[in-house]
């Protein structure tokens, strides 16, 4: 019965629409809207069904936190995955990799699931450059982006910055919000 519901649900979704439409978020908006901003490494994953939807649950070992409740391990979900013979793919959903370190902008909803905010917009790879400086990067999203102020389509841009610059920006935005 559960598989039938999933098939019916996705049969109603237009097949021609193979892309997601995302609200373009600025870095400051992600800082303000996130319930958690963390640095962490993926240490495990599992897949589950929740109603007609499949989610991949990523176990993140936290090594730094700018916003949110303290925790050593967090579980973050992304839509899609394969379980019990059902495979679901969601355009725009971020893909994480075991053993990889990230900075994640997260949002926990009423359903208690914690998601990456703005799908791929809130997920930054963390690597050291040749001089040992911690650098963050994310490619430009290939999904359609809409500017919420104008309701017009806009292009996304790749992001590359020092972790120290992001830390300073997060502190400034959060301090301004507290005033």
N, CA and C atoms as an extended XYZ file, in Angstrom:
537
Properties=species:S:1:pos:R:3:atomname:S:1:resname:S:1:resid:I:1 pbc="F F F"
N         0.825       -1.187        0.000 N   UNK     1
C         0.000        0.000        0.000 CA  UNK     1
C         0.875        1.259        0.000 C   UNK     1
N         1.949        1.238        0.812 N   UNK     2
C         2.826        2.400        0.888 CA  UNK     2
C         3.467        2.703       -0.459 C   UNK     2
N         3.871        1.651       -1.172 N   UNK     3
C         4.498        1.842       -2.480 CA  UNK     3
C         3.488        2.373       -3.486 C   UNK     3
N         2.236        1.926       -3.376 N   UNK     4
C         1.184        2.420       -4.260 CA  UNK     4
C         0.958        3.900       -4.042 C   UNK     4
N         0.957        4.340       -2.775 N   UNK     5
C         0.791        5.759       -2.482 CA  UNK     5
C         1.946        6.579       -3.065 C   UNK     5
N         3.166        6.069       -2.929 N   UNK     6
C         4.325        6.779       -3.490 CA  UNK     6
C         4.218        6.879       -4.997 C   UNK     6
N         3.796        5.806       -5.657 N   UNK     7
C         3.644        5.823       -7.115 CA  UNK     7
C         2.577        6.833       -7.511 C   UNK     7
N         1.452        6.830       -6.814 N   UNK     8
C         0.382        7.783       -7.129 CA  UNK     8
C         0.829        9.217       -6.905 C   UNK     8
N         1.557        9.451       -5.809 N   UNK     9
C         2.053       10.787       -5.511 CA  UNK     9
C         2.935       11.316       -6.636 C   UNK     9
N         3.879       10.496       -7.076 N   UNK    10
C         4.811       10.951       -8.102 CA  UNK    10
C         4.201       10.928       -9.496 C   UNK    10
N         3.133       10.165       -9.688 N   UNK    11
C         2.438       10.191      -10.972 CA  UNK    11
C         1.741       11.530      -11.170 C   UNK    11
N         1.398       12.186      -10.059 N   UNK    12
C         0.723       13.479      -10.160 CA  UNK    12
C         1.713       14.618      -10.381 C   UNK    12
N         2.983       14.391      -10.132 N   UNK    13
C         4.000       15.409      -10.345 CA  UNK    13
C         4.329       15.444      -11.831 C   UNK    13
N         4.289       16.612      -12.449 N   UNK    14
C         4.566       16.674      -13.888 CA  UNK    14
C         5.946       16.121      -14.229 C   UNK    14
N         5.987       15.203      -15.171 N   UNK    15
C         7.238       14.577      -15.590 CA  UNK    15
C         8.149       15.578      -16.269 C   UNK    15
N         7.589       16.545      -16.955 N   UNK    16
C         8.399       17.528      -17.669 CA  UNK    16
C         9.207       18.382      -16.710 C   UNK    16
N         8.765       18.460      -15.474 N   UNK    17
C         9.456       19.274      -14.490 CA  UNK    17
C        10.552       18.449      -13.826 C   UNK    17
N        11.722       18.414      -14.433 N   UNK    18
C        12.830       17.636      -13.901 CA  UNK    18
C        13.803       18.518      -13.124 C   UNK    18
N        13.368       19.703      -12.734 N   UNK    19
C        14.221       20.602      -11.989 CA  UNK    19
C        13.432       21.202      -10.838 C   UNK    19
N        14.154       21.623       -9.825 N   UNK    20
C        13.532       22.297       -8.690 CA  UNK    20
C        13.603       23.794       -8.929 C   UNK    20
N        12.673       24.523       -8.335 N   UNK    21
C        12.728       25.973       -8.327 CA  UNK    21
C        13.011       26.376       -6.897 C   UNK    21
N        14.110       27.086       -6.700 N   UNK    22
C        14.553       27.444       -5.363 CA  UNK    22
C        14.501       28.945       -5.163 C   UNK    22
N        14.180       29.353       -3.939 N   UNK    23
C        14.276       30.749       -3.576 CA  UNK    23
C        15.746       31.056       -3.336 C   UNK    23
N        16.281       32.035       -4.033 N   UNK    24
C        17.688       32.409       -3.868 CA  UNK    24
C        17.863       33.043       -2.506 C   UNK    24
N        18.793       32.511       -1.743 N   UNK    25
C        19.080       33.023       -0.415 CA  UNK    25
C        20.465       33.648       -0.385 C   UNK    25
N        20.567       34.812        0.247 N   UNK    26
C        21.888       35.393        0.461 CA  UNK    26
C        22.523       34.692        1.652 C   UNK    26
N        23.807       34.870        1.813 N   UNK    27
C        24.504       34.289        2.958 CA  UNK    27
C        23.911       34.832        4.262 C   UNK    27
N        23.640       36.132        4.305 N   UNK    28
C        23.056       36.721        5.510 CA  UNK    28
C        21.668       36.141        5.795 C   UNK    28
N        20.863       35.905        4.778 N   UNK    29
C        19.540       35.296        4.975 CA  UNK    29
C        19.676       33.872        5.517 C   UNK    29
N        20.649       33.125        4.997 N   UNK    30
C        20.850       31.768        5.511 CA  UNK    30
C        21.281       31.801        6.979 C   UNK    30
N        22.132       32.754        7.327 N   UNK    31
C        22.572       32.897        8.719 CA  UNK    31
C        21.367       33.195        9.602 C   UNK    31
N        20.530       34.120        9.192 N   UNK    32
C        19.374       34.521        9.993 CA  UNK    32
C        18.323       33.418       10.088 C   UNK    32
N        18.055       32.714        9.002 N   UNK    33
C        16.966       31.743        8.962 CA  UNK    33
C        17.348       30.363        9.490 C   UNK    33
N        18.608       30.060        9.578 N   UNK    34
C        19.042       28.744       10.054 CA  UNK    34
C        18.755       28.581       11.534 C   UNK    34
N        18.375       27.376       11.933 N   UNK    35
C        18.256       27.075       13.355 CA  UNK    35
C        19.602       26.610       13.907 C   UNK    35
N        20.451       26.076       13.033 N   UNK    36
C        21.794       25.630       13.406 CA  UNK    36
C        22.761       25.962       12.275 C   UNK    36
N        23.974       26.351       12.643 N   UNK    37
C        25.073       26.485       11.681 CA  UNK    37
C        26.236       25.734       12.309 C   UNK    37
N        26.697       24.681       11.613 N   UNK    38
C        27.704       23.801       12.206 CA  UNK    38
C        28.807       23.451       11.213 C   UNK    38
N        29.921       23.045       11.794 N   UNK    39
C        31.015       22.425       11.053 CA  UNK    39
C        31.035       20.976       11.492 C   UNK    39
N        31.060       20.064       10.525 N   UNK    40
C        31.055       18.667       10.919 CA  UNK    40
C        31.423       17.732        9.793 C   UNK    40
N        31.660       16.489       10.191 N   UNK    41
C        32.057       15.443        9.253 CA  UNK    41
C        30.978       14.365        9.211 C   UNK    41
N        30.691       13.877        8.008 N   UNK    42
C        29.728       12.795        7.845 CA  UNK    42
C        30.364       11.500        8.322 C   UNK    42
N        29.716       10.859        9.320 N   UNK    43
C        30.265        9.631        9.891 CA  UNK    43
C        29.340        8.433        9.686 C   UNK    43
N        28.241        8.633        9.012 N   UNK    44
C        27.339        7.515        8.746 CA  UNK    44
C        26.063        7.992        8.066 C   UNK    44
N        25.290        7.030        7.571 N   UNK    45
C        24.010        7.379        6.954 CA  UNK    45
C        23.080        6.174        6.996 C   UNK    45
N        21.797        6.472        6.840 N   UNK    46
C        20.776        5.446        6.711 CA  UNK    46
C        19.648        6.052        5.887 C   UNK    46
N        18.769        5.204        5.396 N   UNK    47
C        17.652        5.665        4.569 CA  UNK    47
C        16.362        5.208        5.219 C   UNK    47
N        15.326        6.042        5.139 N   UNK    48
C        14.031        5.679        5.716 CA  UNK    48
C        12.899        6.192        4.839 C   UNK    48
N        11.734        5.614        5.069 N   UNK    49
C        10.511        6.103        4.441 CA  UNK    49
C         9.721        6.867        5.492 C   UNK    49
N         9.144        7.956        5.080 N   UNK    50
C         8.268        8.747        5.950 CA  UNK    50
C         7.055        9.087        5.108 C   UNK    50
N         5.998        8.311        5.273 N   UNK    51
C         4.848        8.429        4.377 CA  UNK    51
C         5.301        7.999        2.995 C   UNK    51
N         4.924        8.775        1.975 N   UNK    52
C         5.313        8.393        0.619 CA  UNK    52
C         6.730        8.838        0.240 C   UNK    52
N         7.430        9.522        1.158 N   UNK    53
C         8.744       10.080        0.839 CA  UNK    53
C         9.874        9.250        1.425 C   UNK    53
N        10.988        9.255        0.713 N   UNK    54
C        12.213        8.595        1.160 CA  UNK    54
C        13.210        9.691        1.546 C   UNK    54
N        13.860        9.486        2.685 N   UNK    55
C        14.876       10.425        3.156 CA  UNK    55
C        16.169        9.673        3.435 C   UNK    55
N        17.302       10.350        3.159 N   UNK    56
C        18.595        9.865        3.614 CA  UNK    56
C        18.938       10.657        4.870 C   UNK    56
N        19.258        9.937        5.930 N   UNK    57
C        19.624       10.532        7.218 CA  UNK    57
C        21.144       10.470        7.341 C   UNK    57
N        21.756       11.624        7.483 N   UNK    58
C        23.216       11.716        7.582 CA  UNK    58
C        23.597       11.988        9.029 C   UNK    58
N        24.497       11.183        9.551 N   UNK    59
C        25.002       11.362       10.912 CA  UNK    59
C        26.231       12.271       10.814 C   UNK    59
N        26.152       13.432       11.459 N   UNK    60
C        27.217       14.439       11.380 CA  UNK    60
C        27.890       14.570       12.744 C   UNK    60
N        29.203       14.365       12.780 N   UNK    61
C        29.988       14.585       13.993 CA  UNK    61
C        30.390       16.057       14.007 C   UNK    61
N        29.889       16.780       14.989 N   UNK    62
C        30.070       18.235       15.042 CA  UNK    62
C        31.434       18.584       15.642 C   UNK    62
N        32.169       19.453       14.921 N   UNK    63
C        33.465       19.914       15.426 CA  UNK    63
C        33.471       21.422       15.664 C   UNK    63
N        32.402       22.102       15.278 N   UNK    64
C        32.283       23.537       15.509 CA  UNK    64
C        30.844       23.972       15.350 C   UNK    64
N        30.457       25.026       16.070 N   UNK    65
C        29.071       25.492       16.018 CA  UNK    65
C        29.053       27.009       16.169 C   UNK    65
N        28.272       27.651       15.311 N   UNK    66
C        28.066       29.088       15.393 CA  UNK    66
C        26.667       29.430       15.898 C   UNK    66
N        25.726       28.522       15.670 N   UNK    67
C        24.334       28.807       16.027 CA  UNK    67
C        23.637       27.497       16.355 C   UNK    67
N        22.754       27.530       17.366 N   UNK    68
C        21.963       26.358       17.704 CA  UNK    68
C        22.396       25.717       19.000 C   UNK    68
N        21.660       24.669       19.369 N   UNK    69
C        21.919       23.921       20.601 CA  UNK    69
C        23.187       23.090       20.454 C   UNK    69
N        23.911       22.935       21.558 N   UNK    70
C        25.136       22.147       21.497 CA  UNK    70
C        24.803       20.664       21.369 C   UNK    70
N        25.546       19.998       20.540 N   UNK    71
C        25.426       18.554       20.339 CA  UNK    71
C        26.722       18.068       19.711 C   UNK    71
N        27.100       16.855       20.034 N   UNK    72
C        28.307       16.273       19.465 CA  UNK    72
C        27.978       15.604       18.127 C   UNK    72
N        26.781       15.039       18.032 N   UNK    73
C        26.303       14.373       16.819 CA  UNK    73
C        24.951       14.968       16.450 C   UNK    73
N        24.739       15.217       15.171 N   UNK    74
C        23.435       15.668       14.675 CA  UNK    74
C        23.025       14.762       13.531 C   UNK    74
N        21.723       14.636       13.336 N   UNK    75
C        21.203       13.915       12.181 CA  UNK    75
C        20.561       14.931       11.255 C   UNK    75
N        21.006       14.914       10.007 N   UNK    76
C        20.509       15.823        8.975 CA  UNK    76
C        19.885       14.963        7.888 C   UNK    76
N        18.721       15.391        7.381 N   UNK    77
C        18.074       14.615        6.325 CA  UNK    77
C        18.135       15.358        5.001 C   UNK    77
N        18.230       14.578        3.941 N   UNK    78
C        18.070       15.098        2.594 CA  UNK    78
C        17.004       14.250        1.916 C   UNK    78
N        16.161       14.870        1.085 N   UNK    79
C        15.134       14.089        0.405 CA  UNK    79
C        15.755       13.180       -0.643 C   UNK    79
N        15.232       11.946       -0.703 N   UNK    80
C        15.688       10.990       -1.698 CA  UNK    80
C        16.519        9.878       -1.098 C   UNK    80
N        16.658        8.832       -1.883 N   UNK    81
C        17.404        7.666       -1.460 CA  UNK    81
C        16.698        6.416       -1.934 C   UNK    81
N        17.203        5.278       -1.520 N   UNK    82
C        16.608        3.993       -1.907 CA  UNK    82
C        16.375        3.159       -0.667 C   UNK    82
N        15.133        2.652       -0.529 N   UNK    83
C        14.785        1.794        0.599 CA  UNK    83
C        13.635        0.879        0.179 C   UNK    83
N        13.735       -0.383        0.573 N   UNK    84
C        12.683       -1.368        0.286 CA  UNK    84
C        12.280       -1.395       -1.194 C   UNK    84
N        13.251       -1.288       -2.068 N   UNK    85
C        12.980       -1.348       -3.504 CA  UNK    85
C        12.436       -0.063       -4.105 C   UNK    85
N        12.311        0.986       -3.306 N   UNK    86
C        11.823        2.276       -3.798 CA  UNK    86
C        12.992        3.243       -3.846 C   UNK    86
N        13.222        3.857       -5.017 N   UNK    87
C        14.279        4.854       -5.175 CA  UNK    87
C        13.629        6.178       -5.555 C   UNK    87
N        13.964        7.219       -4.824 N   UNK    88
C        13.458        8.551       -5.125 CA  UNK    88
C        14.630        9.511       -5.293 C   UNK    88
N        14.512       10.379       -6.271 N   UNK    89
C        15.523       11.403       -6.542 CA  UNK    89
C        14.805       12.746       -6.573 C   UNK    89
N        15.354       13.724       -5.898 N   UNK    90
C        14.771       15.053       -5.860 CA  UNK    90
C        15.763       16.058       -6.425 C   UNK    90
N        15.412       16.707       -7.536 N   UNK    91
C        16.308       17.721       -8.099 CA  UNK    91
C        16.613       18.797       -7.057 C   UNK    91
N        17.868       19.199       -6.991 N   UNK    92
C        18.275       20.246       -6.062 CA  UNK    92
C        18.660       19.741       -4.687 C   UNK    92
N        18.391       18.476       -4.408 N   UNK    93
C        18.742       17.934       -3.085 CA  UNK    93
C        20.253       17.786       -2.980 C   UNK    93
N        20.841       18.225       -1.875 N   UNK    94
C        22.289       18.089       -1.725 CA  UNK    94
C        22.700       16.639       -1.526 C   UNK    94
N        23.906       16.336       -1.937 N   UNK    95
C        24.484       15.010       -1.738 CA  UNK    95
C        25.691       15.158       -0.826 C   UNK    95
N        25.698       14.409        0.250 N   UNK    96
C        26.820       14.416        1.175 CA  UNK    96
C        27.633       13.149        0.955 C   UNK    96
N        28.844       13.129        1.466 N   UNK    97
C        29.719       11.969        1.290 CA  UNK    97
C        30.355       11.603        2.624 C   UNK    97
N        30.382       10.320        2.909 N   UNK    98
C        30.994        9.827        4.149 CA  UNK    98
C        32.449       10.276        4.230 C   UNK    98
N        32.856       10.711        5.419 N   UNK    99
C        34.228       11.128        5.655 CA  UNK    99
C        34.536       12.550        5.229 C   UNK    99
N        33.585       13.225        4.618 N   UNK   100
C        33.803       14.589        4.137 CA  UNK   100
C        33.376       15.591        5.205 C   UNK   100
N        34.142       16.660        5.313 N   UNK   101
C        33.843       17.712        6.280 CA  UNK   101
C        33.123       18.862        5.573 C   UNK   101
N        32.111       19.394        6.242 N   UNK   102
C        31.270       20.446        5.668 CA  UNK   102
C        31.011       21.532        6.706 C   UNK   102
N        30.563       22.681        6.203 N   UNK   103
C        29.851       23.663        7.014 CA  UNK   103
C        28.428       23.607        6.497 C   UNK   103
N        27.475       23.418        7.423 N   UNK   104
C        26.077       23.230        7.056 CA  UNK   104
C        25.206       24.293        7.710 C   UNK   104
N        24.361       24.906        6.906 N   UNK   105
C        23.330       25.809        7.387 CA  UNK   105
C        22.063       24.963        7.450 C   UNK   105
N        21.512       24.806        8.654 N   UNK   106
C        20.450       23.828        8.872 CA  UNK   106
C        19.169       24.491        9.376 C   UNK   106
N        18.079       23.806        9.120 N   UNK   107
C        16.774       24.252        9.581 CA  UNK   107
C        15.984       23.044       10.069 C   UNK   107
N        15.486       23.125       11.294 N   UNK   108
C        14.667       22.051       11.851 CA  UNK   108
C        13.218       22.494       11.839 C   UNK   108
N        12.381       21.693       11.186 N   UNK   109
C        10.970       22.016       11.055 CA  UNK   109
C        10.138       21.456       12.197 C   UNK   109
N         8.833       21.702       12.113 N   UNK   110
C         7.896       21.216       13.120 CA  UNK   110
C         7.899       19.693       13.205 C   UNK   110
N         8.251       19.039       12.089 N   UNK   111
C         8.275       17.566       12.071 CA  UNK   111
C         9.551       17.013       12.708 C   UNK   111
N        10.380       17.898       13.260 N   UNK   112
C        11.621       17.537       13.962 CA  UNK   112
C        12.727       17.015       13.047 C   UNK   112
N        12.543       17.095       11.730 N   UNK   113
C        13.606       16.721       10.797 CA  UNK   113
C        14.472       17.947       10.532 C   UNK   113
N        15.780       17.745       10.534 N   UNK   114
C        16.718       18.834       10.275 CA  UNK   114
C        17.210       18.723        8.843 C   UNK   114
N        16.995       19.789        8.063 N   UNK   115
C        17.339       19.841        6.637 CA  UNK   115
C        18.449       20.867        6.400 C   UNK   115
N        19.148       20.717        5.292 N   UNK   116
C        20.077       21.746        4.823 CA  UNK   116
C        19.211       22.858        4.242 C   UNK   116
N        19.397       24.084        4.717 N   UNK   117
C        18.557       25.192        4.273 CA  UNK   117
C        18.860       25.523        2.812 C   UNK   117
N        17.825       25.757        2.050 N   UNK   118
C        18.003       26.122        0.646 CA  UNK   118
C        18.586       25.009       -0.205 C   UNK   118
N        18.393       23.771        0.242 N   UNK   119
C        18.961       22.595       -0.437 CA  UNK   119
C        20.456       22.778       -0.616 C   UNK   119
N        20.976       22.810       -1.840 N   UNK   120
C        22.435       22.882       -2.023 CA  UNK   120
C        23.031       24.220       -1.591 C   UNK   120
N        22.199       25.252       -1.426 N   UNK   121
C        22.724       26.567       -1.050 CA  UNK   121
C        23.367       26.561        0.335 C   UNK   121
N        22.897       25.689        1.221 N   UNK   122
C        23.370       25.691        2.597 CA  UNK   122
C        24.420       24.649        2.927 C   UNK   122
N        25.070       24.091        1.908 N   UNK   123
C        26.074       23.042        2.118 CA  UNK   123
C        27.399       23.466        1.492 C   UNK   123
N        28.429       23.606        2.325 N   UNK   124
C        29.741       24.051        1.869 CA  UNK   124
C        30.785       22.992        2.186 C   UNK   124
N        31.557       22.595        1.181 N   UNK   125
C        32.692       21.689        1.395 CA  UNK   125
C        33.771       22.448        2.144 C   UNK   125
N        34.449       21.764        3.035 N   UNK   126
C        35.533       22.367        3.812 CA  UNK   126
C        36.816       21.612        3.521 C   UNK   126
N        37.804       22.326        2.999 N   UNK   127
C        39.096       21.717        2.680 CA  UNK   127
C        40.199       22.713        3.027 C   UNK   127
N        41.383       22.187        3.299 N   UNK   128
C        42.540       23.049        3.521 CA  UNK   128
C        43.205       23.327        2.184 C   UNK   128
N        43.604       24.590        1.966 N   UNK   129
C        44.317       24.898        0.729 CA  UNK   129
C        45.795       24.562        0.907 C   UNK   129
N        46.608       24.847       -0.081 N   UNK   130
C        48.032       24.506       -0.058 CA  UNK   130
C        48.789       25.137        1.096 C   UNK   130
N        48.286       26.264        1.607 N   UNK   131
C        48.938       26.946        2.728 CA  UNK   131
C        48.345       26.528        4.072 C   UNK   131
N        47.409       25.569        4.058 N   UNK   132
C        46.798       25.097        5.301 CA  UNK   132
C        45.647       25.946        5.791 C   UNK   132
N        45.137       26.832        4.925 N   UNK   133
C        44.012       27.695        5.292 CA  UNK   133
C        42.712       26.953        5.006 C   UNK   133
N        41.811       26.945        5.987 N   UNK   134
C        40.512       26.287        5.811 CA  UNK   134
C        39.658       27.106        4.850 C   UNK   134
N        39.268       26.458        3.742 N   UNK   135
C        38.488       27.128        2.701 CA  UNK   135
C        37.139       26.427        2.528 C   UNK   135
N        36.110       27.223        2.294 N   UNK   136
C        34.771       26.720        2.020 CA  UNK   136
C        34.455       26.929        0.555 C   UNK   136
N        33.725       25.980       -0.011 N   UNK   137
C        33.299       26.159       -1.391 CA  UNK   137
C        31.996       25.412       -1.631 C   UNK   137
N        31.253       25.922       -2.590 N   UNK   138
C        30.095       25.215       -3.110 CA  UNK   138
C        29.923       25.662       -4.550 C   UNK   138
N        29.568       24.732       -5.423 N   UNK   139
C        29.354       25.113       -6.817 CA  UNK   139
C        28.046       25.890       -6.956 C   UNK   139
N        27.900       26.586       -8.058 N   UNK   140
C        26.627       27.247       -8.353 CA  UNK   140
C        25.565       26.179       -8.550 C   UNK   140
N        24.386       26.439       -8.045 N   UNK   141
C        23.282       25.499       -8.220 CA  UNK   141
C        22.869       25.469       -9.683 C   UNK   141
N        22.530       24.297      -10.157 N   UNK   142
C        22.046       24.159      -11.540 CA  UNK   142
C        20.525       24.272      -11.592 C   UNK   142
N        19.892       24.411      -10.428 N   UNK   143
C        18.430       24.522      -10.373 CA  UNK   143
C        17.994       25.955      -10.652 C   UNK   143
N        16.750       26.114      -11.028 N   UNK   144
C        16.182       27.441      -11.271 CA  UNK   144
C        16.119       28.182       -9.944 C   UNK   144
N        16.623       29.418       -9.936 N   UNK   145
C        16.609       30.260       -8.739 CA  UNK   145
C        15.712       31.461       -8.994 C   UNK   145
N        14.892       31.776       -7.999 N   UNK   146
C        13.990       32.915       -8.079 CA  UNK   146
C        14.360       33.914       -6.995 C   UNK   146
N        14.472       35.193       -7.381 N   UNK   147
C        14.698       36.254       -6.407 CA  UNK   147
C        13.355       36.513       -5.722 C   UNK   147
N        13.267       36.331       -4.406 N   UNK   148
C        11.976       36.480       -3.731 CA  UNK   148
C        11.419       37.910       -3.759 C   UNK   148
N        12.290       38.894       -3.938 N   UNK   149
C        11.833       40.281       -3.967 CA  UNK   149
C        11.195       40.652       -5.303 C   UNK   149
N        11.739       40.093       -6.391 N   UNK   150
C        11.246       40.453       -7.723 CA  UNK   150
C        10.457       39.335       -8.393 C   UNK   150
N        10.540       38.142       -7.845 N   UNK   151
C         9.916       36.939       -8.425 CA  UNK   151
C        10.472       36.628       -9.813 C   UNK   151
N        11.666       37.121      -10.088 N   UNK   152
C        12.323       36.861      -11.373 CA  UNK   152
C        13.403       35.809      -11.205 C   UNK   152
N        13.641       35.106      -12.307 N   UNK   153
C        14.696       34.101      -12.310 CA  UNK   153
C        16.052       34.793      -12.263 C   UNK   153
N        16.940       34.252      -11.425 N   UNK   154
C        18.296       34.783      -11.290 CA  UNK   154
C        19.281       33.621      -11.344 C   UNK   154
N        20.520       33.945      -11.652 N   UNK   155
C        21.566       32.922      -11.679 CA  UNK   155
C        22.192       32.794      -10.302 C   UNK   155
N        22.563       31.578       -9.968 N   UNK   156
C        23.309       31.337       -8.753 CA  UNK   156
C        24.786       31.451       -9.101 C   UNK   156
N        25.607       31.697       -8.107 N   UNK   157
C        27.049       31.791       -8.318 CA  UNK   157
C        27.764       30.838       -7.375 C   UNK   157
N        28.875       30.316       -7.837 N   UNK   158
C        29.717       29.481       -6.980 CA  UNK   158
C        30.235       30.341       -5.832 C   UNK   158
N        30.496       29.706       -4.701 N   UNK   159
C        31.001       30.422       -3.533 CA  UNK   159
C        32.314       29.783       -3.109 C   UNK   159
N        33.300       30.632       -2.842 N   UNK   160
C        34.579       30.184       -2.289 CA  UNK   160
C        35.029       31.268       -1.322 C   UNK   160
N        35.276       30.865       -0.087 N   UNK   161
C        35.707       31.834        0.924 CA  UNK   161
C        36.460       31.131        2.047 C   UNK   161
N        37.206       31.915        2.807 N   UNK   162
C        37.907       31.383        3.967 CA  UNK   162
C        36.911       31.105        5.080 C   UNK   162
N        37.165       30.040        5.824 N   UNK   163
C        36.330       29.721        6.977 CA  UNK   163
C        36.367       30.870        7.988 C   UNK   163
N        37.512       31.481        8.164 N   UNK   164
C        37.626       32.600        9.116 CA  UNK   164
C        36.755       33.779        8.692 C   UNK   164
N        36.636       34.039        7.391 N   UNK   165
C        35.769       35.119        6.908 CA  UNK   165
C        34.304       34.799        7.187 C   UNK   165
N        33.916       33.538        6.977 N   UNK   166
C        32.539       33.142        7.266 CA  UNK   166
C        32.254       33.285        8.754 C   UNK   166
N        33.186       32.869        9.608 N   UNK   167
C        32.992       32.975       11.054 CA  UNK   167
C        32.729       34.412       11.472 C   UNK   167
N        33.516       35.330       10.948 N   UNK   168
C        33.329       36.745       11.255 CA  UNK   168
C        31.981       37.262       10.771 C   UNK   168
N        31.593       36.839        9.600 N   UNK   169
C        30.302       37.285        9.041 CA  UNK   169
C        29.143       36.757        9.882 C   UNK   169
N        29.209       35.505       10.281 N   UNK   170
C        28.147       34.934       11.117 CA  UNK   170
C        28.042       35.716       12.417 C   UNK   170
N        29.164       35.997       13.067 N   UNK   171
C        29.149       36.764       14.329 CA  UNK   171
C        28.507       38.127       14.123 C   UNK   171
N        28.876       38.832       13.058 N   UNK   172
C        28.326       40.173       12.807 CA  UNK   172
C        26.819       40.123       12.575 C   UNK   172
N        26.375       39.184       11.752 N   UNK   173
C        24.932       39.088       11.436 CA  UNK   173
C        24.147       38.741       12.693 C   UNK   173
N        24.640       37.804       13.488 N   UNK   174
C        23.918       37.407       14.701 CA  UNK   174
C        23.917       38.521       15.748 C   UNK   174
N        25.027       39.250       15.869 N   UNK   175
C        25.076       40.371       16.804 CA  UNK   175
C        24.097       41.457       16.380 C   UNK   175
N        24.032       41.764       15.103 N   UNK   176
C        23.094       42.770       14.589 CA  UNK   176
C        21.660       42.351       14.866 C   UNK   176
N        21.355       41.071       14.703 N   UNK   177
C        19.994       40.569       14.927 CA  UNK   177
C        19.599       40.663       16.388 C   UNK   177
N        20.559       40.556       17.316 N   UNK   178
C        20.262       40.623       18.753 CA  UNK   178
C        19.944       42.042       19.210 C   UNK   178
N        20.386       43.038       18.467 N   UNK   179
C        20.195       44.458       18.882 CA  UNK   179
C        18.786       44.901       18.682 C   UNK   179
